[in-house]
Amino acid sequence: MKILQRYFAVSIAQAVAVVLLAFLGLLGFMDLTGELPLVGKNGYAMQHALLYVVVMVPQHVYEVMPVAALIGTIYIMAQFASSSEFTIMRASGMSTRMAAWMLFKIGIGLVIVTFIFGELIAPRTAPLAERLHLTGRGTTVSSEFRSGLWTKDIVKSDGLKGTVQGSRFFNVREVMPDGRLVGVKLYEFDNSFRLRTLTAAKAGSYQGNNVWRLEDVTENHFTNPALLKEEATVKNNFAQETSAIATQRYATKDLVSEITPKILSVAASDPEQMSANELAVYTRHLQENRQQTERFKIAFWKKLIDPLAIFVLMALALPFGYLHVRAGGVSLKIFIGIMIGVSFLLVNTLFSHIGVLSTLPAFVTAVMPSLIFLALAIAALYWVERH
């Protein structure tokens, strides 16, 4: 049985590698085609476009590995069926359960490779690809608002610790590719949601340990003493509210905030290109600031569950070993495998959108496509064994 396991593993690994290289070549060609119009602009040369294609490879490996595993396994199982090898294996005592167990052990290696690319490599190469892309366009990290990038954190009495004293809205007009901030505005509110400080800075740079160094700072403090007393009443009019505004200016000033360059980059990034750890940190940040988290929760669970879909798709490939040549040639079975893989990607994307729009738990949204295709795999295995 060890020899048979090795034979399965080598055959499937070779087939999956070939299919994966074909997908990567196709996606790389599409990436290069998309970058060619930028070549020659803003110092963006052909080598930059080629580098962009290279650094996008880890992300593409993570995305297409489940489908490559499906098509590669279907090809090998169809080959076994056409040459009657699978029939001989079954006659020698190999049951469906034993075949499924061998595929499962092969799938473990593919899942580990997918996790490595998705969690360790792709999250580090994606920012480089984004910077290269922005260089070609001559732009900075942008957001969907004309006023720039917005995020929110909590103001505490001792920087990152102590009692909560209010909230702070963090507005940045531009985030440069190197992480430097341009056009910073900070709106600090107390626990009663009254504006207490408005800070404007020409630029800012991250110093580490949650410290931002702001440059050319103008700070306005709204410090009406009457409003700070518990007995203050609603009789205070607008003139009283703005009667005491203190303005201070600094060449530089350090700001302690839970907002980091990573959080800012996440706020402007596609959740699909982030690691599970980054998604967990940012989701916690959003929860603490009472912001919508569903999109990031779904992306987090998909990061954990999607690689495991390799097991499901390989199980869907197993029934093809039971089909005789008269049920269709190898090319037809590969075509069916491609259709199954495309269907899985479409259903997976569909449930992601449904999860954002509905009240379904994020975990259910992420795991449902795999459960649907697992049910199809079990039904297919049951049918081929009965017939």
C-alpha positions in Angstrom: 0.0 0.0 0.0 2.9 2.4 0.6 4.0 1.9 -3.0 0.5 2.6 -4.2 0.4 5.7 -2.0 3.7 6.9 -3.4 2.4 6.3 -7.0 -0.7 8.3 -6.3 1.2 11.1 -4.7 3.9 11.5 -7.4 1.3 11.3 -10.2 -1.1 13.8 -8.7 1.7 16.2 -7.6 3.1 16.3 -11.1 -0.3 16.9 -12.7 -1.2 19.6 -10.2 2.1 21.3 -10.8 1.5 21.3 -14.5 -2.0 22.7 -14.2 -0.8 25.3 -11.6 1.9 26.5 -14.0 -0.6 26.8 -16.8 -2.9 28.9 -14.6 0.0 31.1 -13.4 1.2 31.6 -17.0 -2.3 32.7 -18.1 -2.8 35.0 -15.1 0.7 36.4 -15.5 0.0 37.2 -19.1 -3.2 39.0 -18.1 -1.3 41.0 -15.4 1.3 42.0 -17.9 -1.3 43.0 -20.5 -2.9 45.2 -17.9 0.5 46.9 -17.0 1.7 47.5 -20.5 -0.3 50.8 -21.0 1.6 52.2 -17.9 5.1 51.4 -19.3 7.0 54.6 -20.2 4.9 56.8 -17.8 6.3 58.3 -14.5 9.5 56.3 -14.9 7.6 53.0 -15.0 9.8 50.8 -17.2 9.2 47.3 -18.6 11.3 45.7 -15.8 8.8 47.2 -13.3 5.9 45.6 -15.1 7.7 42.3 -15.2 8.5 42.7 -11.5 4.8 43.4 -10.8 3.9 40.1 -12.6 6.5 38.2 -10.5 5.4 39.6 -7.1 1.7 38.8 -7.9 2.6 35.1 -8.4 2.2 34.1 -4.6 -1.3 35.6 -4.5 -2.3 33.8 -7.7 -0.9 30.5 -6.3 -3.2 30.9 -3.3 -6.2 31.7 -5.4 -6.0 28.9 -8.0 -4.4 26.1 -6.0 -7.8 24.5 -5.1 -8.9 24.4 -8.8 -5.5 23.2 -9.9 -5.8 20.4 -7.3 -9.2 19.5 -8.7 -8.2 19.4 -12.3 -4.9 17.7 -11.7 -6.6 14.9 -9.6 -9.3 14.5 -12.2 -6.7 14.1 -14.9 -4.8 11.4 -13.0 -8.0 9.6 -12.0 -9.3 9.7 -15.6 -5.9 8.3 -16.8 -6.1 5.5 -14.3 -9.6 4.7 -15.5 -8.7 4.8 -19.2 -5.8 2.5 -18.7 -7.8 0.2 -16.3 -5.2 0.8 -13.6 -7.9 1.9 -11.2 -9.9 -1.2 -11.9 -6.9 -3.4 -11.2 -6.2 -1.5 -7.9 -9.8 -2.1 -6.8 -9.6 -5.8 -7.8 -6.4 -6.0 -5.7 -8.4 -4.9 -2.6 -8.3 -1.1 -2.6 -11.7 0.2 -1.4 -13.2 3.6 -2.0 -12.4 4.5 1.6 -8.7 3.6 1.1 -8.6 5.6 -2.1 -10.2 8.6 -0.3 -7.7 8.3 2.5 -4.8 8.4 0.1 -6.2 11.5 -1.6 -6.7 13.1 1.8 -3.0 12.6 2.7 -1.9 14.0 -0.6 -4.3 16.9 0.0 -2.6 17.7 3.3 0.6 18.7 1.5 -1.3 20.9 -1.0 -3.2 22.6 1.9 0.1 23.3 3.7 1.6 24.8 0.5 -1.5 27.0 0.0 -1.4 28.2 3.6 2.3 29.2 3.3 1.6 31.2 0.1 -1.6 32.7 1.5 -0.4 33.6 5.0 3.4 34.1 4.8 4.3 35.1 1.2 1.4 36.8 -0.5 0.7 39.4 2.3 4.3 40.5 2.0 4.5 40.7 -1.8 1.0 42.3 -2.3 2.1 45.7 -0.8 5.1 45.8 -3.2 2.8 45.0 -6.1 0.5 47.8 -5.0 3.4 50.3 -4.8 4.6 49.3 -8.3 1.1 49.7 -9.6 0.8 53.2 -8.1 4.2 54.2 -9.4 3.0 53.4 -12.9 -0.1 55.5 -12.4 1.8 58.3 -10.8 -0.6 58.3 -7.8 -0.6 57.6 -4.1 -2.6 55.1 -2.1 -6.1 56.4 -2.6 -9.5 55.8 -1.0 -13.1 56.0 -2.2 -13.6 59.4 -0.6 -12.5 62.7 -2.2 -11.4 63.9 1.3 -8.9 61.1 1.6 -8.6 58.1 3.9 -10.7 57.9 7.1 -10.3 55.7 10.1 -11.1 55.9 13.8 -9.5 55.1 17.1 -10.0 55.5 20.8 -8.5 58.3 22.9 -7.2 57.0 26.3 -5.7 58.8 29.3 -2.3 57.1 29.0 -1.8 56.7 25.3 -2.8 53.1 24.6 -3.8 52.3 28.1 -5.9 53.9 30.8 -9.5 55.1 30.8 -11.3 56.0 27.6 -11.6 59.7 27.3 -13.3 59.9 23.9 -12.8 59.0 20.2 -10.6 60.4 17.4 -11.3 60.5 13.7 -8.1 60.1 11.6 -8.3 61.7 8.2 -5.3 61.5 5.7 -5.5 63.2 2.3 -2.8 61.0 0.8 -0.8 58.0 2.0 2.5 57.8 0.0 3.8 54.4 -1.2 6.5 54.6 1.4 3.9 55.0 4.2 4.4 58.8 4.7 1.2 60.8 5.4 0.3 64.0 3.6 -2.5 66.3 4.8 -3.4 64.9 8.3 -6.4 66.0 10.2 -7.5 64.7 13.6 -10.9 65.3 15.1 -11.0 64.4 18.8 -14.4 64.1 20.6 -15.1 63.5 24.3 -17.4 60.8 25.6 -20.4 63.0 25.0 -19.4 63.4 21.3 -18.4 67.1 21.7 -15.5 68.2 19.6 -12.6 69.0 21.9 -9.5 69.2 19.6 -9.0 69.8 15.9 -5.5 69.1 14.7 -4.1 69.7 11.3 -0.6 68.7 10.1 1.2 69.1 6.8 2.7 65.6 7.0 3.4 62.7 9.3 5.7 59.7 9.5 5.6 56.6 11.7 8.3 56.3 14.3 7.4 52.8 15.6 5.7 51.7 18.9 2.4 53.4 17.9 4.0 56.9 17.7 3.4 59.2 14.7 5.6 62.3 14.3 3.5 65.1 12.8 5.1 68.1 11.0 3.9 71.7 10.8 1.1 71.2 13.3 -1.8 73.5 14.1 -3.8 72.4 17.1 -7.2 74.0 18.1 -8.5 73.2 21.6 -12.2 73.8 22.4 -11.9 74.4 26.2 -15.0 76.2 27.5 -14.9 75.4 31.2 -18.6 75.6 31.6 -19.1 72.6 29.4 -16.7 70.5 31.4 -18.8 70.8 34.6 -21.4 68.2 35.2 -24.0 70.8 36.0 -23.7 72.4 32.6 -27.1 72.7 31.0 -28.5 73.0 27.6 -28.8 76.8 28.0 -25.3 77.0 26.7 -25.6 78.5 23.2 -23.3 78.4 20.3 -21.5 81.5 21.4 -20.7 79.9 24.7 -19.6 76.7 23.0 -17.0 78.5 20.9 -16.1 81.2 23.4 -12.8 79.6 24.4 -10.7 78.3 21.5 -7.0 78.0 22.1 -4.7 77.6 19.1 -1.2 76.2 19.3 1.4 75.6 16.6 4.3 73.1 16.6 7.1 72.4 14.2 6.7 68.7 15.1 4.6 66.8 17.6 4.4 63.2 18.5 1.0 61.5 18.5 0.4 58.1 20.3 -2.4 56.2 18.5 -3.5 52.6 18.0 -3.6 53.5 14.3 -0.5 52.1 12.6 0.7 52.0 8.9 -0.5 48.4 8.8 -4.0 49.5 9.7 -3.9 52.4 7.3 -2.8 50.1 4.5 -5.5 47.6 5.4 -8.1 50.3 5.3 -7.2 51.0 1.7 -6.5 47.4 0.7 -8.5 44.5 -0.6 -9.3 42.1 2.3 -8.7 39.2 0.0 -5.0 40.1 -0.2 -4.5 40.2 3.6 -3.4 37.5 5.9 -5.7 36.0 8.5 -3.6 37.6 11.3 -4.0 41.1 9.7 -7.7 40.5 9.2 -8.0 39.5 12.9 -6.2 42.6 14.1 -8.1 45.0 11.9 -11.5 43.3 12.7 -10.7 43.8 16.4 -9.8 47.4 15.8 -13.2 47.9 14.0 -15.1 46.2 16.7 -13.5 48.4 19.4 -14.5 51.5 17.4 -18.0 50.1 16.7 -17.6 50.0 13.0 -18.9 47.4 10.4 -16.9 44.2 10.5 -18.8 41.7 8.4 -16.7 42.1 5.2 -13.5 41.5 7.2 -14.9 38.6 9.3 -16.0 36.8 6.1 -12.5 37.4 4.6 -10.9 36.1 7.8 -12.9 32.8 7.8 -12.4 32.4 4.0 -8.7 32.6 4.6 -8.9 29.7 7.0 -11.5 27.6 5.1 -10.7 28.1 1.4 -7.4 26.1 1.5 -9.3 23.3 3.2 -11.6 23.2 0.1 -8.8 21.3 -1.6 -9.9 18.2 0.3 -13.5 18.7 -0.9 -12.5 19.3 -4.6 -10.1 16.3 -4.5 -13.0 14.2 -3.2 -15.1 15.4 -6.1 -12.3 14.1 -8.5 -12.4 10.6 -7.0 -15.5 9.4 -8.8 -13.9 10.0 -12.2 -11.7 7.0 -11.5 -14.8 4.8 -11.6 -16.0 6.0 -15.0 -15.1 3.8 -17.9 -13.7 5.0 -21.2 -17.2 4.8 -22.7 -18.4 7.4 -20.2 -16.1 10.0 -21.9 -12.5 10.5 -22.8 -9.9 12.2 -20.6 -10.3 15.6 -22.3 -14.1 15.5 -21.6 -13.5 14.7 -18.0 -10.9 17.5 -17.7 -13.4 19.9 -19.2 -16.0 18.8 -16.6 -13.4 19.4 -13.9 -12.8 22.9 -15.2 -16.5 23.6 -15.1 -16.7 22.3 -11.5 -13.8 24.5 -10.5 -15.3 27.6 -12.1 -18.6 26.8 -10.4 -16.9 26.5 -7.0 -15.2 29.9 -7.5 -18.5 31.5 -8.5 -20.5 30.0 -5.6 -17.7 31.0 -3.2 -17.8 34.6 -4.5 -21.6 34.6 -4.4 -21.8 33.6 -0.8 -19.2 36.2 0.1 -21.5 38.9 -1.3 -24.6 37.3 0.3 -22.8 37.3 3.7 -22.2 41.0 3.5 -25.8 41.8 2.5 -27.5 39.4 4.9 -27.4 38.5 8.6 -25.7 35.1 8.1 -22.8 34.5 10.4 -19.4 35.0 8.8 -18.4 31.4 9.5 -21.5 30.0 7.9 -21.0 32.2 4.8 -17.4 31.1 4.4 -18.0 27.3 5.0 -21.3 26.9 3.0 -19.7 26.6 -0.5 -17.4 23.8 0.8 -20.3 22.0 2.4 -22.4 22.2 -0.8 -19.6 20.7 -2.9 -18.8 18.1 -0.2 -22.4 16.9 -0.4 -22.0 16.7 -4.2 -18.8 14.6 -3.7 -20.5 12.2 -1.3 -23.5 11.9 -3.6 -21.2 11.2 -6.6 -19.2 8.6 -4.8 -22.5 6.9 -3.7 -23.8 6.9 -7.2 -20.6 5.4 -8.8 -20.4 2.7 -6.2 -24.1 1.8 -6.8 -23.7 1.7 -10.5 
